């Protein structure tokens, strides 16, 4: 199945508020179940039990378990992007946007620990949705970096596509250390070290030292 057909298969918007609420309850339950057990071990019956609906209701919204899994990736991706967008709304300085964006990402994955497990398993369950997840995040990130270059805040020769993936890698790995593996809390000192590294790497203009 191609990426386009995969995405088309899982996009459904119930026409009523009740239907949308039921669908969201199923996605929330799926996030919990897929975050705890592997895709193969997760069951539709457990998802519907946690959602508090009959098992047959699941198939009103999703044709099968894989479709629900793919839609969960889309939902988490959209939720993450919207959460960060709200946090940085009104900010124009790229350095501040990065700081707020990183902190918001760390807070988000702390509250949605299943994100890591679900996305990583998506590489094998549904490679198309896995690629879509990262490409969508990187595209939005690149647009923001391009805008900062146009405003003279970043070096004009900075490759936004490459840098967006590097920054995403830093955020994801550090988030994994403190969220996925639960090694420790993300202290303010560690956060400042991460941001100092990012600042140096981006080599901000307007008097900020590289």
Residue pairs with C-beta under 8 A, 6 or more apart in sequence:
1 9
1 128
2 128
3 128
3 129
3 131
3 132
6 70
6 126
6 128
6 129
7 70
7 74
7 128
7 129
7 132
9 63
9 67
9 70
10 62
10 67
10 68
10 70
10 71
10 74
11 71
11 74
12 23
12 61
12 62
13 20
14 20
14 22
14 23
14 61
19 61
22 51
22 53
22 57
22 61
23 61
25 51
25 52
25 53
26 47
26 48
26 51
26 53
26 57
26 58
26 61
26 62
26 68
27 68
27 71
27 72
27 75
28 51
29 47
29 48
29 49
29 50
29 51
30 42
30 47
30 68
30 69
30 72
31 72
31 75
31 76
31 112
31 114
31 118
32 50
32 114
33 42
33 43
33 46
33 47
33 50
34 42
34 69
34 72
34 114
34 117
34 118
34 121
35 113
35 114
35 117
35 118
36 114
38 121
39 65
39 66
39 69
39 121
39 125
42 65
43 65
44 55
44 58
44 65
44 68
45 55
47 58
47 68
48 54
48 55
48 57
48 58
58 68
61 68
62 68
62 71
66 125
66 126
69 118
69 122
69 125
69 126
70 122
70 125
70 126
70 129
72 118
73 118
73 119
73 122
73 126
73 129
73 130
73 132
73 133
74 129
74 132
76 112
76 114
76 115
76 118
76 119
77 132
77 133
77 136
77 137
79 108
79 112
80 105
80 108
80 112
80 115
80 137
81 136
81 137
81 140
83 104
83 108
84 101
84 104
84 105
84 108
87 100
87 101
87 103
87 104
88 97
88 100
88 101
88 104
91 97
91 100
92 151
93 153
94 144
94 145
94 148
94 151
94 153
94 154
94 202
94 204
95 153
95 199
95 202
95 204
95 208
97 144
97 148
98 167
98 195
98 198
98 199
98 202
99 195
102 171
102 191
102 194
102 195
102 198
103 191
105 171
105 175
106 171
106 174
106 175
106 178
106 179
106 186
106 191
108 115
109 115
109 116
109 175
109 179
110 178
110 179
113 179
113 180
116 172
116 175
116 176
116 179
116 180
117 180
119 130
119 133
122 129
122 130
122 133
123 130
134 165
134 168
137 164
137 168
138 161
138 164
138 165
138 168
141 160
141 164
141 167
141 168
142 160
142 161
142 164
143 160
145 154
145 158
145 160
145 163
145 164
146 160
148 154
149 155
149 156
149 158
149 160
152 205
152 206
153 204
153 205
153 206
154 202
154 203
154 204
154 205
155 203
155 205
158 202
158 203
163 201
163 202
166 201
167 198
170 194
170 197
170 198
174 186
174 190
174 194
177 183
178 184
178 185
178 186
178 190
199 208
200 210
203 210
204 210
